[in-house]
């Protein structure tokens, strides 16, 4: 796994942690939904880039 790909997946992990811990800090649905949606979108982009074999992901 390349450094750039690791950074992209770290962002997905961070957003998932935010979405999972948000209920402990209040009752805001938006605080859960927005990070969760962003994590899903970024994860989809990461998978798409890996399938395409972009020059940054050549192993």
MARKOL-427087 format. One line per 3 residues: their letters; for each residue y, x negated, z of N, C-alpha, C, O. Coordinates in nm, 4 decimals. Each point is the difference from the previous one (the first is absolute). Example, Ala and Ser with C-alpha at 12.3 -4.5 7.8 and 13.67 -1.06 7.14 Angstrom:
// MARKOL-427087
AS) -0.5690,-1.3190,0.7800,0.1190,0.0890,0.0000,0.1200,-0.0900,0.0000,-0.0019,-0.1036,0.0665 | 0.1069,0.1386,-0.1385,0.1190,-0.0820,0.0060,0.1090,0.0770,0.0730,0.1108,-0.0509,0.0169;
//
This chain:
// MARKOL-427087
XXX) -0.1169,-0.0848,0.0000,0.1169,0.0848,0.0000,0.1242,-0.0902,0.0000,0.0117,-0.0927,0.0801 | 0.0775,0.1219,-0.1694,0.1226,-0.0782,-0.0115,0.1006,0.0388,0.1074,-0.0096,0.1065,0.0610 | 0.1063,-0.1954,-0.0391,0.1011,0.0228,0.1030,0.0805,0.1270,-0.0283,0.0265,0.0784,0.0911;
XXX) 0.0121,-0.0583,-0.2164,0.0796,0.1166,-0.0370,-0.0782,0.1296,0.0267,0.0565,0.0979,0.0487 | -0.1852,-0.0981,-0.0806,-0.0829,0.1177,0.0227,-0.0161,0.0269,0.1500,-0.0003,0.1152,0.0434 | -0.0128,-0.2208,0.0339,-0.0114,0.0144,0.1451,0.1259,0.0624,0.0581,-0.0077,0.0851,0.0887;
XXX) 0.1221,-0.1266,-0.1377,0.1264,0.0560,0.0479,0.0096,0.1481,-0.0344,0.0475,0.0798,0.0809 | -0.0925,-0.0428,-0.2006,0.0035,0.1420,-0.0380,-0.0901,0.0843,0.0899,0.0388,0.1094,0.0410 | -0.1588,-0.1590,-0.0100,-0.0908,0.0748,0.0864,0.0493,0.0017,0.1443,-0.0258,0.0959,0.0729;
XXX) 0.0966,-0.2013,-0.0306,0.0572,-0.0018,0.1346,0.1035,0.1113,0.0148,0.0094,0.0627,0.1055 | 0.0680,-0.0382,-0.2107,0.0983,0.1085,0.0036,-0.0689,0.1354,0.0155,0.0483,0.0862,0.0734 | -0.1598,-0.0674,-0.1416,-0.0764,0.1249,0.0125,-0.0502,0.0153,0.1433,0.0093,0.1081,0.0582;
XXX) -0.0623,-0.2159,-0.0017,-0.0494,0.0043,0.1378,0.1099,0.0318,0.0994,-0.0204,0.0781,0.0930 | 0.1368,-0.1382,-0.1121,0.1131,0.0248,0.0887,0.0421,0.1468,-0.0045,0.0271,0.0603,0.1038 | -0.0217,-0.0034,-0.2237,0.0378,0.1411,-0.0131,-0.1040,0.0916,0.0644,0.0352,0.1021,0.0592;
XXX) -0.1625,-0.1383,-0.0706,-0.1039,0.0806,0.0650,0.0129,-0.0051,0.1525,-0.0172,0.1011,0.0680 | 0.0474,-0.2196,-0.0157,0.0204,-0.0123,0.1448,0.1185,0.0855,0.0441,-0.0068,0.0676,0.1026 | 0.1148,-0.0705,-0.1796,0.1157,0.0849,0.0330,-0.0381,0.1475,0.0013,0.0382,0.0744,0.0903;
XXX) -0.1140,-0.0330,-0.1915,-0.0382,0.1412,-0.0092,-0.0917,0.0403,0.1152,0.0088,0.1121,0.0501 | -0.0965,-0.2029,-0.0081,-0.0942,0.0335,0.1072,0.0635,-0.0035,0.1387,-0.0428,0.0727,0.0896 | 0.1437,-0.1558,-0.0715,0.0625,-0.0104,0.1322,0.1196,0.0941,0.0169,0.0445,0.0211,0.1128;
XXX) 0.0077,0.0348,-0.2188,0.1178,0.0866,0.0068,-0.0171,0.1198,0.0937,0.0955,0.0343,0.0697 | -0.2114,0.0310,-0.0642,-0.0130,0.1158,0.0904,0.0191,-0.0349,0.1479,0.0331,0.0877,0.0798 | -0.0529,-0.2119,-0.0427,0.0178,-0.0400,0.1391,0.1472,-0.0045,0.0406,0.0319,-0.0017,0.1189;
XXX) 0.0574,-0.0003,-0.2177,0.1424,-0.0142,0.0287,0.0797,0.1271,-0.0232,0.1229,-0.0021,0.0073 | -0.1901,0.1116,-0.0350,0.0705,0.1258,-0.0206,-0.0799,0.0952,-0.0868,-0.1149,-0.0265,-0.0353 | 0.1778,0.1369,0.0022,-0.0673,0.1069,-0.0729,0.0429,0.0092,-0.1465,-0.0127,0.1061,-0.0610;
XXX) 0.0623,-0.2134,0.0050,0.0535,0.0053,-0.1345,-0.1113,-0.0111,-0.1052,-0.0685,-0.1019,-0.0091 | 0.0523,0.2066,-0.0685,-0.0984,-0.0021,-0.1084,0.0413,-0.0986,-0.1081,-0.0847,-0.0663,-0.0598 | 0.2131,0.0567,0.0351,0.0512,-0.0905,-0.1029,-0.0337,-0.1456,0.0324,-0.0275,-0.0789,-0.0903;
XXX) 0.0295,0.0432,0.2190,-0.0306,-0.1367,0.0405,-0.1447,-0.0363,-0.0293,-0.0333,-0.1183,-0.0069 | -0.0522,0.2163,-0.0104,-0.1403,-0.0258,-0.0345,-0.0198,0.0081,-0.1506,-0.0657,-0.0858,-0.0589 | 0.1216,0.1872,-0.0027,-0.0268,0.0271,-0.1414,0.0593,-0.1062,-0.0926,-0.0677,-0.0451,-0.0924;
XXX) 0.1923,0.0044,0.1152,0.0650,-0.0952,-0.0909,-0.0721,-0.1348,-0.0028,-0.0310,-0.0478,-0.1091 | 0.0025,-0.0165,0.2239,-0.0736,-0.1267,-0.0080,-0.1396,0.0166,-0.0592,-0.0490,-0.0880,-0.0709 | -0.0150,0.2016,0.1003,-0.1338,0.0234,-0.0537,0.0034,0.0129,-0.1520,-0.0837,-0.0577,-0.0692;
XXX) 0.1797,0.1330,0.0176,0.0132,0.0132,-0.1455,0.0336,-0.1340,-0.0657,-0.0551,-0.0334,-0.1049 | 0.1445,-0.0425,0.1661,0.0336,-0.1316,-0.0552,-0.1214,-0.0921,0.0001,-0.0200,-0.0756,-0.0951 | -0.0608,0.0807,0.2001,-0.1205,-0.0830,0.0059,-0.0981,0.0384,-0.1103,-0.0617,-0.0870,-0.0615;
XXX) 0.0471,0.2159,0.0366,-0.0910,0.0457,-0.1060,0.0505,-0.0454,-0.1368,-0.0780,-0.0459,-0.0834 | 0.2076,0.0587,0.0611,0.0579,-0.0419,-0.1289,-0.0156,-0.1504,-0.0197,-0.0425,-0.0447,-0.1065 | 0.0769,-0.0337,0.2090,-0.0132,-0.1453,-0.0128,-0.1452,-0.0425,-0.0161,-0.0300,-0.0926,-0.0754;
XXX) -0.0593,0.1594,0.1456,-0.1429,-0.0295,-0.0168,-0.0472,0.0290,-0.1414,-0.0764,-0.0770,-0.0580 | 0.1223,0.1882,0.0032,-0.0349,0.0336,-0.1389,0.0539,-0.1015,-0.0987,-0.0673,-0.0358,-0.0967 | 0.1889,-0.0104,0.1213,0.0581,-0.1022,-0.0870,-0.0804,-0.1289,0.0101,-0.0257,-0.0649,-0.1015;
XXX) -0.0139,0.0274,0.2212,-0.0786,-0.1225,0.0184,-0.1329,0.0074,-0.0735,-0.0412,-0.0961,-0.0652 | -0.0255,0.2099,0.0758,-0.1283,0.0167,-0.0680,0.0187,-0.0029,-0.1516,-0.0796,-0.0607,-0.0716 | 0.1842,0.1259,0.0232,0.0275,0.0014,-0.1436,0.0283,-0.1405,-0.0515,-0.0510,-0.0393,-0.1050;
XXX) 0.1316,-0.0361,0.1780,0.0297,-0.1372,-0.0410,-0.1259,-0.0858,-0.0012,-0.0173,-0.0836,-0.0886 | -0.0692,0.1034,0.1850,-0.1239,-0.0782,0.0058,-0.0918,0.0355,-0.1175,-0.0627,-0.0884,-0.0584 | 0.0549,0.2169,0.0238,-0.0848,0.0423,-0.1116,0.0520,-0.0525,-0.1336,-0.0787,-0.0348,-0.0881;
XXX) 0.2107,0.0289,0.0731,0.0591,-0.0485,-0.1249,-0.0179,-0.1496,-0.0171,0.0005,-0.0502,-0.1124 | -0.0161,-0.0210,0.2216,-0.0124,-0.1445,-0.0085,0.1319,-0.0659,-0.0378,0.0047,-0.0843,-0.0896 | 0.1008,0.1224,0.1574,0.1311,-0.0565,-0.0289,-0.0002,-0.1500,0.0244,-0.0814,-0.0491,0.0783;
XXX) 0.1701,-0.0247,-0.1432,0.0008,-0.1459,0.0131,0.0127,-0.0486,0.1439,-0.0500,-0.1078,0.0323 | 0.1153,0.1840,0.0546,0.0117,-0.0414,0.1388,-0.1290,0.0145,0.0791,-0.0116,-0.0547,0.1096 | -0.0857,0.1278,-0.1637,-0.1248,0.0271,0.0724,-0.1206,-0.0674,-0.0630,-0.1132,0.0323,0.0361;
XX) 0.1331,-0.1238,-0.1280,-0.1122,-0.0649,-0.0662,-0.0691,-0.0909,0.1011,0.0638,-0.0838,0.0638 | -0.1948,0.1015,-0.0503,-0.0763,-0.0815,0.0964,-0.0952,-0.0913,-0.0720,-0.0727,-0.0762,0.0638;
//
